[in-house]
Amino acid sequence: MKKSTIFACLILTLIFTMNAFASDLPQRVIDHDSVFDHGNSKSSKSSRDTVFLVGPWGSGAQVNGQFEDATGNPQWNGWTHYDITRPTESHWHVSQYHADVLPGGAGNMAAYCGDETIPACSETDVIGGYGNHWNDILRFSYVVADPTSGCSVTVAGVFSHNTEPGYDFTHFEFVTADETVSMAAVDGVGVAVVFSHSMSYAVADYVGENQDEVRFEITFKSDGAWSDTDCLFSGNGACQVDDLHTTCTNGGYDQTETFDTDLGDWMQAFPLGTGDFTQLWVGLGDMDPCFANYSPQVAFIDDGEIVPGVGPSYCQDWCYGPNGYIVNTTGGAQIETNPEAYLHNALESPVLTWPGAEYIGASLTFGNFQHEDLSGDSPGIFITWGIRTAVNEADLEAAGWVDRAFVYYGPHGIYRRSANVIGDLLESGLTVAQVQFTCYELGWSWGYQGINGTPAPYFDNIRFQAYLAEGPALSTREIDRAQDNFPEIGDINLNILEDNNVRFDCAMNNGDDNLNVPGDSITCNVSSVRVGGELTENRLYFTVNANPVFDPARDHPMDGFVDAQVVVNNGAIVPGKFAYDLPDSGFLFPGDVLHYYFSATDEVNNATPETATLPADISGFGDFSRPQAYNSGYEVHCLPSVTADDTNPDIIFWNDFAGRGGEEEWYGALNNLGLTVGVDYDVYYTNGASSGVGNGLGGRCTDGLLARYTTMLYTAGNLGAMTISNGDPTNDPGQDIQLLTNWVAQNETQLFMTGDGLVTDLIYSGGATNTFLQDYINVFRTTADLRPLINNQATPAVIPIAGNSVFQTAPQWIAYGGCAGINRFDAVEALPGAERLARFANPSGVADYNYAAATLNLPGDDRVIYMPYDFMYIYTDVNHPVSTGVATRVNVLGDVLNYFQFSTAPWNPTGVPEAEKFFASNHPNPFNPSTKIEFNLPKAGHLSLKIYNVRGELIRTLIDESRGAGADHIMWNGTNDQGSSVSSGVYFYEARTAGEVKVNKMALVK
């Protein structure tokens, strides 16, 4: 899939028109929570509220989602699987449809690749067209008279075509014993185009069972989206061909096929396909140190048996699969004839009966193991999921699969639990549904041609549920929402206030990637799933905390709403997709902060209307008192925060991990240091950073505007790809590195950079990012995974080096990379000219590793501090706490800013009253044989309290349930989940509730 993964943000005109070629590549995402749906479930709590369609044994589900029988033995339970690259039906046939444009006029017949019955998408569209994932062959084969002699073959004729430019092609090809020789590949629109192709066959080129045939094929291939079936492209079918005059000198063949009644000497044919590698496995190995699944799982491993005559495919670096086998990365059964072939297998549930039309909410949850690091030698293996629903079962296949327009991957080899709310994807009045999962080798889209694959992905424990809900269904992606922005003029001009307009733009580019042009409006999917439901209201509500400096230039209200506009593509309305825009002039200015939400209302037969919002919780709407008072995914920062005397904060905090975690840690530390957003620092969020859509700081800021800041705090979280972009249109077209390089080179700057895989990504991203790494960070990366080099510690202690230039108040801390998901920290060493500020300690607490836990580089008059783990993973070492009573990360950040000589820093770290915050502590420590772990919950909610060893392995789950507000405790007697006593050593306990995490260290001494 390509543009099924990309809905571009849109240009607002009198009618919104979607650019059909918004991007060349699909969007990638690691997590499955990039879509936020409304959560207004019915208030009734009867047993009918939620129904399992797919679920575990004992759930009453129609289909079991565990791929095992009741005793745990492998069993498909009605699930089917197939090779998407090998279709079982052809769309080539003789038809009068649109054949009148060819010679012969009205009543003419021609060979047609299309479907005359596809419904029109709008009043201006025509019935008929083509669909997604088509791969149809019209073949001519001829047995030569003398197979010991060569020959010449010519095929000439006339054809018309109407397909999505750049993606859906009609290929004209000669087939030989060794290869397929392309004569032409056409896309776009053409009417009555005359063609003629010739080929000289040598004896060794003949094909067929007896190696005595010549062969010519006309093949149509479409990608995963933008066709007549999804209404994103409107046409009248892939192509028509007629009057095919074919000659062969060996045997004297000379015929013209007019297709008046049938295909004649031409025939439908089917591609060989890569092969269906889908099978059930028991006891699969994995890379996840926190979780294992030895029950039956679905995987796509090429063991040399599942597809006869193919494989096996062996590992290079990732050999934990059965006998070292991995997924097929070499084209499978097509490797001899199509070296560009790729794996694309599907797993589908049986058709499911929907519990009733009143069930307009749904969720799809599944477990999967992913391992795809997107390195240069990887194949690029992704997973997708989709559903299709229909009012009648006969219409289900034609309904087409719908999803969130992402392909998913996991860089570190861990099990994930994906939860997707999908009510907006349901057909109104549905009676049947079906779910699909795929394994897709898509790396070729980004230039990955490697065969260093893994056994992943695996699928298991699938849940598909229907439930009662209220109001329309809404969904959107981070990249379809509004992006933080700077003045369009690229500078600040307080002499002419109205020149400083900040545009309300989308995160996603619209147009040629190389231009890096943001879409002018944002989009949201809105649908009424209730039978007979009609949307009566569809709006975007907004409110602005306005910078008074620019009040004289404003000519729009600072709060209100705008109505949705329909999205039109090629003259056809895109069903269920809407666009929203706010003024680009006289409205937003530097220093403004905007909050917004989507709201939609539907009615059924004039009954009581029902309303839903996105986000579902809008209680903080209009609260600008502090960061995170409102959902940060629906907040826009207009930068810089300029004052009347033309000054702005010295610090810019670039969150290149926005919406994925770490905000509480960063904002908490900044707040504890007495720093205020908009006064002491500005915030820039990169929406959907892992998708690489060009909206990093280099996609919206200019050299002049960034030069207004002296200090930058940068976080990349645990991303190892799509961090600081290199202007590469196949990965991320933003010019982040150019902007950063110019800023550091031309100004006296101070840069604090943190991120688990930041250096690795800079290495892989190209020349400019490597130069930046060498010149400004100045470290050498040994490997992308530090853990094996430090005795497999997932939570190592970090000890500042005595007399270092930066860290004076934080005695030591933990770089926490433990369960539930193990982090991969870059293993780096400081190069000459850079100072190693801190080292990792061994399990005994001695800092004897050469790998740097923090570095300082002084290029020219600049200062660059770097950590190979993200700031959010700095945890307090309970045996070495700081004296100020706050988290150690507060002092770490304070030390950094002190070293930067941040002139206005109050540096008065403040704690939070114990009764008002979430905390966990234990005593005695060290202990034997037991210790008391105390905790406090500010409000009732789910609490998880787990014990891990120094390698990050889960030892004991003490609490995993809902608890009331207030203080409580639990005892741990030094046993694991199996009841066995654990050995002496250091352990960590992790407490989680309401998005907060506390990790402390304790020692068991026997």
N, C-alpha and C positions, 0 to 999 in steps of 0.2 A: 504494500500500500504506500502511496506517496501522498497525494493531496487529500486522501481520506484522513490523513494525519494533520492536515493543515487547513484550517479555515482562516483566511486572512482577515485582518481588521479592514474596515471598509472606508471608502472615500464618500463623504456625504455630499450629495448633489440634490437637485430637486427630488429625484428618486435615488435611493441608494443603489449603486451598481457594484457588483462584486467583480473584482479583477480575476479573471479565470486563471491567471498564471502567477498567482501571488508568491509562490516559492517553488524551488526545484525539488525540495527534499522533504521527507516526512519528519515530524517532530518526535524527538526522543524524550523519554522521561523515566526517571528511576522509580519514583514512588507512584502510588495509585490514587493519591488524594489531591490531585491537581484540579479536580472538579468539585464544586460545592453546590449541593442541591438543597432545595427547601426541606425543612424537617417538620412540617406541620402535620403530624399524624393525628388521626381521630382520637378524641378524648376517651372514647369507650375502651375498656380494658377486657372485653370479652375474649373468649378463646378463639373467636373468629378474626381477631385483629390481624394476626400473622399466620400465613400458611406456607409450609415448606413444599416447594415443587421439586427441588433437588436437595437432598440432605442426608444425614447419617442414618444408620439403622436405629429405629425407635422414634424417629421424628415424624413418622406418618407421611413422608415424602413420596411422591409418585415414582421418583427415580433415585437410587442410591448414588451418592457422589463420592464414595470412598474407594471404588474400584476393587471391591472385595465382597465375598459373601459373608453371611452372618458369623462364620467361624474364622474369618480373616484370610481366607484363600483368595488368590487373584480371580477377579470376575469383572467382565465389562458392564454388566447390568444394563444392557440396552444401548450403551454408548457406541457410536460408530466413528470411523476415521478413514481418511482418504488423502490422496496426493492432489493438492490444488493445481499443481503444474500439469496434471494429466486429466483433461476434461473427458466426460463420457458422452457428451452430445455435441453436435456441431450446429452452428447457426447458418451455414451455407445452404442455400436452396434456390430453386427457380421461383422468381416472383415478378409480378408486374409493378410492385411497389417502387415508385420513384424511377422506374426504368424509362419513362418517357423523355428524360433529359438526354438519353443516349440516342444514337442514330436509330431510327425506326419510329420515334415519336409516340403518340398515344397508342396504347395497347401493346407496346413493346414488352417483351419478356427478357430477363437478364438473370445471371447468377448474382444472388443477393446475400450479403452477410449482414444480418440484422434481425429484428423482431418487429413485425408490423403491428403487434398488439400492445406494445408498451404505452401506457396512458400518457396523454399530454400533461405537461407540468403547468401550463397556464393557457389562457385564451389565445395567446400568440404562438404557442407551441403546436406542433403537429403530433398526431398519434404515431407511434413507431420510433425506432432508434436502436441503440445498442447498450450493453450493460458493462459492469465492472468485471475484471478478471476473466475476460474472454480470451481464448487462444484457439482460433479456428483456422483450419487448413483446407484449401481447395487444391487438389493435387491432380497433375497429369503424369501418368507413367506409360512408357512405351517400350516393348521388348524389341530390341534391334534385330535385324536379320542376321548379322554376322558379329557375334560378340568378340571375335578375335581382331576386329578392325574398329578404329575410332569413327567419330561422326561429328556433324555440326547440327545443333538444334536451335531453332528460332521460335519464339513465342511473341506474337504481336496482337494488339487489340485496343479496346477503349474502356475506360473506367471512370467512375465518379466516386468521390470520397468526402466525408464530412465527420471529422473526428477532432478530439481535443488536441490542439497543437502542442508539440513537445513531449507528449506522453503516450498517446494512442496511435499506433502506426499500422499501415498495411505494407507488408514486405513482399517483394518479388524475388524469388530465390531459385537457383538451380541446386540440386542435391547431388553430391558425388559420394563415393565410397568413403572419403576421408573428411569431408567438410560440407558445410552449406555455404554456397557462394551467393552473397547478396548482390542483386542487380539494382535495387532501389528500395527505399523506405519512405513512404509518404504519409504526411499528417495534414491536419487542417482541412481546408475546403478546396475541392477541385471538381469541375464539371466537364464530362466528356473529354477526358485527357487521353490522348493517343500515346501508346507505348510500344516499344519493340526491344526485346532482349535476346541475345544470342550467346551460345556457349559451345566450345569445342570439347568433346569428351574423348579422352584417351581410353584405352582398353581397361586400364586399372581404375578408371573413374566410375564404371558402371555399378549400379546398385541392384537391389532385389535379391531374392533367395538364390537365384542362379547367376547373379552378377552379370546380367544381360539387359538391364533397363536404364533408360534415361529418365530423369524426373525433374519436373518444374512445379513449384508450389507458390500459391498466393495465400499468405498467412496474415490474419489480423490478430493483433494483441492489444488489449487494453489493460490499464493498471487498476489499482484498487478503488478509485473514486473518480468523480467528475464524468458522468455519463448520463444517458436519458433515464436510467433507473433511479438515480439519486437526485435528479433534477438540477445538478450542478453544471451540466453541459447539455445543450439541446441540439439535436440533429435529426437526421432521418435514416440513420443506419450507418454502419461502418463504411461499406462500399458496395457498388454494383460493377460487375465486369461483363462485357459482351463482345461478340464477334471475335472470339479468340482464334486466330489463325496460327496453327502450329505445324512446323515442318521438321523432319529428321532425315538426314541424307543417308543413313544406314537403314534401308528398308523402304525408303521412298514415301514415308508418311507425309501427307499434305492435306490437312483438314481444317475447316472453319466451323467452330461450334457457336451456334446462335442462341442456344438455351431456350428454344421455343416451347419445349415440353418438359425436358429433364436436363440433367447435367451432362448427358452424353458420355464422351470419353474422359470427362473430368469427374472427380469423386470427392466425397467428404473423407477427410483423414484426421487422425488424432495424433497430437505430439506424444512422444515416448514418455515424457514426465521424468522427474528426478527420482521418484520412488516414495512409497509410503513406509516410513521408518517408525511409525507409531506402534508402541507395544507396551505391555505391562511388565514391570520389573519389581522384584522383591529384594530388599536389602541393599539398595543403592547407596554407594558412598557419596560423600559430599565434602565441602570445605568449611562448613559452618561449625565452629567449635561450641556454639551455644545450643544447638538443636540438631537432632537426628531423626530420620523417618525411615524405619526399616519395613514399614507396611507396604502394600502394593502401591506403586505410583506409575503414572503415565510418563514415558520419556521417549525420545526420538533418536536413540543411540544406534549407530551403524555397527552392528556386530558381525556383519558378513553373512548373516542367515536370514534376517527379516526381509531383505530385498534380494532375491536370487541373482547371482552374478555380479553383485556389487559389494565392495568393501572386503574386509572390515576397514573402518577408519581408526587409525591409531593416534594416541596422544603425542604431544611434544613436551609441553610443560605441565599440563593438567591431567595427571594420570590416575585420578581417584575413581574413575569409572570402572565398570566390570571388565576385567582383563585389559585395562588401559584404553578401552574403546571410547570414542567421542561421537558427537553428531557428524553426519556426513557434510563435508565442506568442499567437495570436489565435483559437484554436479551429478552425483549418483549415476543412475542409468543413462543419463544423457552425456556423460563425460566425453564419449568418443565423437559425438556429432555436434555438441553444443557446449563449448568450453565456458560459456558465460551462464550456464544453467545454475540454479540455486535451489535449496531446500525450501519447501513451503507445504507443510502438512497441517491438516485440520482434524480436530477432535470435536464431535458434536453429540449433544444429548438427544434422546428420543424427543418426539413432539410431546409437549406438555400441555395438559388441559388447564386453562386458567380458572381460578376458583369462582369468579364472578365479576361482572362489569364494575361493581362498586370498589374493587381492589385496584386503585389507581397508583399505588406506591409499590416499588420493587427494589430489591437489593441483590447484588451478585457478589458473593464472597468466595475466595478460593485460596488455597495454599499453593505456593510454587517456590521451587528452588531455582535461582537465576545466577548465572556466572558469565558475564561478558564484559571485559574490561576496555573494549574499544581501542586497544592498542593497534599499532600499525600492522602487526602480523596476525590479527584476529580476523575471523570471517564476518563478524557482526551478526550474531544470532539474537533475535528479539522475540518477544511474545506479544500476542494481541488477544483480546477477548471481544466478543460481540453477542448481540441478541437479535432475534427477529420475531415479530409478533404479527398476528393477522386476525381478522374477524372470522374468516373461514379457513379451515385447514388447507383447502385447495389453493388459497392465495399465499400461503406461507412462503414457498420457495421464491415467488416473484417479489415478496416484500423486501428482500435484501437484508444483509447484516448491517447493523448500526452499532456505533461505539463512541468513544470519547476522542477519537482522532489523534491517538498517540500510539507509538510503539514503546514497549517497556523493556528495560534491561536492568541487570544488577551487576555492578562492577566487581564486587568482592566475594561472590560465592556464598550467599546466605539464603536461608529460607525466609520468605516474606508471606504475610497474610494480607491479601488485597481485599478491601471493602469498597464497593462502588454502589452508590445510590443511583438508580437508573429509571425512576418513574417517568422522566421526560422522554425516554426512548420507547415507551409503550404506545401501541396503536389504540386509539379510542374504540371502546367496545370489543376489545380483543377476546377471543375464546381459546386461542392456542399460542404457545410460545416455544422457543428453542434457544439454547445457548451454544456458543462455539468458542474454542480456544485454538490458537495456532502457534506453531513454531516456524519462524520466518528468518531465513538468511537474507538480510537486507544491507549488509555492509557494503556491497558494491555501489550503493547509492552515494556513499561518502568516500569511495575510493579504497575501502578495505578489501584487499584481495588475498588475505592470509588464510592459512589452513591450521593455524595454532588454536584449535577450538577446544571446547570443554564438553563434558557429558550433558550439561544443562541445555534446556530447562527440564524440570520435572513438574507435574501437576498432581494435586491430590486434595481431598477434603473440600469438595465444591458444595456451596450452599446457594440456592436460588429461592428467594422468598418473595411473596406478595403480601401487601398489607394495606389497610385502610388509610387514606390520607385526605387532606383538604386542599382545595384550591388548585390552580394550575401548577404544572411542574416546570421548574426553571433550572438551568445549568449553564455554566460558563467555565472557561479555562483561564488560568492566570495570564496567558499570553493574549487573550482576547479582551482583557480589561485594561484600564487606564494606567499609563506609565508615569512615574515621576519625571519632571521635565524642567527645562531651563528656558530663558527668553529666546524667542525665535530669531532675534537679531544677533544672537551669539555674544552679547555684551550687556552692560548696564548703562543706561543713559537717563540720569535723573533730571536732565534739562528738559527732556521731552518725555514725560511719564508714559504717554500712550504708546510709545515705541517699545515698551518692555513687556509686551504680551507674552504669556506662556500658553502654549497650545494645549488643548485637551486632546491628547493623542493616545493611540493604542500601543501596547507593548509590541505587538506583532508588526513586522514590516508589511507594506502593501506595495507590490511592484517588484522591480528588478532588485535582487538581493544586493548587487554591487552598489546600488544607489543608497541602500540603507534608509529607505523612506518609510517612516511609520504611518500606519493607517490613521485616518482622521477621526474615525468613530469607533466605539467599542461595540461588541455584540453579545447577545445572550440568546440561548435556546429557550423558547417558551411555548408550551402546548397545554391545551385542555384535554385531559385524558378521560374525563367523565363523558359517558354516552350522552350525546346531544349538547355537550358543553360548548359554549361560545365565549371567547375572550371579549370582555366588555371594557377592560382597562389594562394597559400595558405601558408602564412608565419607568423612568429613572428619576429618583428623588435625590437631591443634592443639598448640601449646605457648606458654606465656606467660612473658615476663620481667616478673615481678610487682613492683610498688612495695611495699616492706615496710611502708609507713605503713598500708596497708589490710589487712594480713594478718589482724588479729583479726576482720575482717568477712567473710572468705571462707568459703564452705561448699561449694566445688567444687574438684576437682583442677585443677592448672595445666597439665597435659598429658594427652593421651588422644585419644579419637576419639568421634564420634557417627555413627550410621548414617543413611543417606539415608531420606527419606520421600517417598512418591509425591505427585505434584501432581494435584489433583482440580479439575476445572472443570465446574460445572453437573452434578455427579454422575458425570462421566466422567473416567477417568484420562488424563492427558496423556502419551502414549507418549514414553519416553526422557527425560523431564524430571523432575529430582529436586530436592528442597529439603533444606537443612541449617540447623540452628539451634544456637546455644549459649545458655546461660542469660543472662537479662537482669538478674538480681539475684544478689548474692553471688558474682560471678565476676570481672567486669572493673571496674577502678577507675582513677581518674586516675593517669597516670604509667606504666600498664601498656603493654607492646607485645606484640602477639600475632602469631604466624606460623601459617599453615595451608596445607594442600594437600588436593586430592581424590585418592582412590585407589579403583580399581575392579578387580575380578578376574572373569574368566569361565572357564568350562570347557566342553569339548565331549565328551560321552559319558564323563564321569568321567576324562578324560585329564588330563595335567599342566596345572594352571591357569596362566593368564597374567595378569599385573598391569600396569597402566599408571597413571601419576600425572599430575596437572595442578597446577602446572607440571611439565614433564618433568624438569627439573633441580632436585632438592630438596637438593642438597649443602649449601646454606647454611641449611637448616631448623634453627632453634634457635640460630643464631649471631647474637647481639645486640651484638656487639662494635663494630660500625660500621654506618653507613648503607650500603645496597646489598650487605651480606653475604648477604642473601637477596632473592629476587624481590620488589620493592616492591609489585607488584600483588597480593600475597598477604600483606600485612602491615597490621596495624591499629594506629594510634596512639590511645591513650586520653589525652585532654588535660583540663586542663594537668598537667604533671609536678610534682605537689605534693610538698613536703617536710613533715617532721613539724612544722616551725615555721610552716606555712601560707604558704610562699613557692613560687614557681615561676620558670622562666626569664623574663627580661625580653623576649626576642625570640620571635615566632612567625613561622615561615617558611611562607607559604601558597603551595603549589605548585598553581597553577590550570592547570597544563599536565602533570599527573602522567601518567607512563607514555609520554610522547611525546618525551622528550629533555630535556637540560639538567641532569639530576641530577648527573652527574659534575662539571660545571662549578660548580654551586652547592655541592655537598658538598666538592669539592676546595678551593674558596676558603675555606669555613668551617673546614675542617680545617687548612689552611695558616695560618689566623689563630689556631689553637689553641682553637677553639670546639668544644664537645662537645654532641651532640644529647641532649636530656633534662636537660641541666645548664645550658647557656648558651642553648639555643634549643629550641623545640618545632616539630614538623612537622605540617602539615595538608595532606593530599592530596585533590584533587577528582577522584574516579574518573570517567573518561569525560567530561572537561570539555566537549568539543565537542558532546556530546549534549544538554546543557541539561536535566538531570533534577532540578534543585532541590537538589543535594547540595553546593553551594559552602559556604563558611564560614557564610553567612547561613541555610543550611538546617539547620545542626546546632548552632551556637553561640548564646549569648545575650549581651546587652549586659554583664551582670555578669561573665560569664566572660571575655569579650574584654578587659574593663577591667583584668584582672589582668596584661596585657601592656602594656609601654610602647612597644614597637618592633615593626613588621611589615615583613618582606621579602616582596614580592609578585612573582610571575612569571606572565605569561600566554603565554609562548612566542611562537609566530607566529600564534596565534589572532586572528582579527578578528571573531569572533562568539562568543557564549556565554561571555564573560569574567565581569565583575562583573555579576551579574544584577539585574534591576529588579523582580522579583516578578511577571513577566508569564507567566501560565499557558500562553500559546501559544508562548513561547520558553523561558523558564526560570523556574519559580515560586519559586525561592529568593529570600530577602530580603537578598542580599549588600549592596546599596547602602544599605539602611536600617541594617544593622548597622554598616557602615563609617562612615556619616555620624554615627551616634550616638557611635561610639567616638572619632572625631576631635573632634566638637563638645563632648563631655562630659569629655574627659580631655586631659592634656598628652601628646600622642602624637608618634611619629616614624615616618614611612612612606616606604619606598623601593619605588617601583613601576617595573617594566620590562615591556615587551611590544611587539611589532612593530605591532600594530593596535589597541592598547588604547584610545587616544583615539577612534579611528574608531568602535569598538563602543560606547563611552560616548555618543557623539553620536547614534547610531542607536537606542539602547536606550530612550530616553524622557526624560521630564522630570526624574525624580530623579537619573538618571545624569548628565544635562547639568548639573544644579545642582552635583553633586559635582565634576564637571570644572571648572566655573567657580570654585567657592568654594575648592577645595583643591589642584587641580593648576595651574589658572590659566594655561592655554596656549590659543592659537588654532591650529586645524588648517587648513592651507592645502589639503592634499590627502592622500589615503590612500597615495600612493606618492611617496616622496622622490626616488627615483632619477632621473627625468627632470629634476628641478630642480637636480641637482648633477652635470651633465654625464654622466649615465647611469652613474655609478660604483656598482657593486654592493658594493664593499669600501672605503668611504671612510675616510680617517683622521679621528680625532676629536682635537681639540686643546683642552685646558682653557684658559679665558680667564685671562690673568694677573691675579693677585690675587683669584680667585674664592673663595667662602666654603668650598668643600668639598674639591676635589681638589688635594692638596699633594704627593703622592709619586709619582703616575702621570703621567709627562710627556706621553704621548699614547698612543692605542691605535687599533685597527681595529674598526669596526662591520662585521662580516663578514656579508654577505648574498648571497654569490656561489654559483656552481654547487656541488653538483649541482642545487639548487633556489634560484631567486632569491627573496630575501625582499622584502616590501614594508614599508618603515618609514614610519610616519606623518611627514609634514612639518609641524612645529609651530613656532610662535614664542611666546616668553614675553610674556605680557600685563603691563601695568603692575602692579607689586607683586611680580612674580616675577623671579628672577634667572636669566639665562642663564649656565650654568656652563661650557659647552663648545660649540664650533662644529665643523661639518664642514669639512674642508679640500678644496680643489680638487685636480685631478690633479697640480698642481705642488707641493702640500704647503702652500699658503697658505690659512689659515682665513678666507675672505672671503664665506661665505654667511651670510645672516641666520637661517637655520633652526637651531633649538636642538638640540644633541646631548645636552644634559642641562639640567635646570632645577631651581631651588629655590624653593619657595613657603613663606611663613610666615604661615599663617592663625591669628591669635590666638597662643597659646602652642605651636602645633604646627609641625612641620617635615615638609615633603613634598618628597622628591627624586624626579624622574621622568626616565626615559630612553625615547625613542621606538623603541628596539630592545631586544630581550631581553638580559638579563645573560649568557646563554650565548653570545651572539654577540660578546662583547668578546674580541678576540684581541690578542696581543702584537704590537706594531710592532717588527720586528727591528732597525730603524734607530734605535729609541728605546726600548730595553729598560729595565726598572727594575733598580736595583742589587741587589735582594734575591735575584735568581736564581729567582723564581717567576713564574708567569703574571701579566700586567699586571692581569687581572681581580681577582686577590687584593688588589692594592694599591687598586684602585678600590673594592672592597667595604670594605677597611680604612679608606679615607678617609671613606666614607659613615658607617661606624659610629663612627669617631673624631669626626666632626662631630656625630653624635647623642649624643656623650658617654656612650657605653656604658660603664658604670662598671666592669665586671669584665673588660674586654677585655685579654688579655695582649699582643696586638699584637707577636707575634714570628713573622713569616712564616717558614715552614720549607720548604725545598726537599725534593726526593726524590732519592736517589742515582741518578746517571745510569744505572748498570748495571741498575737495577731498574725503569726506567720506559721508556715509549715516547717517543721524541723524533725530531725531524728538524731538520737544520741544513745550511747550505751555505756554501762559501767557494771562491774569493773572492766578495765581494759589496761593491760592484758588480763585474761581470765582463765580459770580452770575450776570446775568443769563447765560452768554456764555463765551467761551474761544477760543482763536485762537491757532490752532495746526499747527506749521510750520514744514516743512520737506525739506530735500535735497536729490535728487537722483544723484549719480555720473554719471549714464548713464540711458538711456531710458529703461523702462521695466515695468513689472506688479507691481502695488503697492496695498497693502491691508492695510487699516487703520480701526481698530475696537476698540470699547469701551467695557470693561468688568467691572463687579462689584467685590467686594472683594472675593466673592465666586467663581469667575472664570466664571460666567454666561455671555453669550454674550448679551449686551444691545443694541448696535447700530453699524451697518456697515456704515462707512462714505465714504470709497473709496474701490473699488474692481475692478480695471481696469488698462489698460496700461497708463503710464504717460511718458512725456518726461523728459530728464535730466534737472537738475537744481533745484533751490529753489522754493517752492510754499507753500500754506497754505490752511486750511479749517477751518470753524467755527463749533463748537458744541454748541448747545443751550440747552443742558441738557435734551433732549428728547430721547426716545427709538425708535426702528424700527417701532412701531405702532403709533408714533407721540405723545405719552403721556409723560408728564413731569416725570422725575425720582426724587426720594427723595434725601435729603441732604445726603452726605457721601463721602467715598473715592472711586475713580474709577481709572482704568488703561486704557491707550490707547496703543495698540500694532500696530506697523508699520512693515510690512514685504516686502522685495523686494530682488530678486536675492540671496536667501539663507540667507540674513541678517535679524535679528529681533531686534527691539528696543521696550522696554516696559518702560513706565514712569507712575508715579502716580500723580493724581490731586484730588483736593477736591472741591466739590460743596457745598456751604454754602448758605442756604436760610434764 
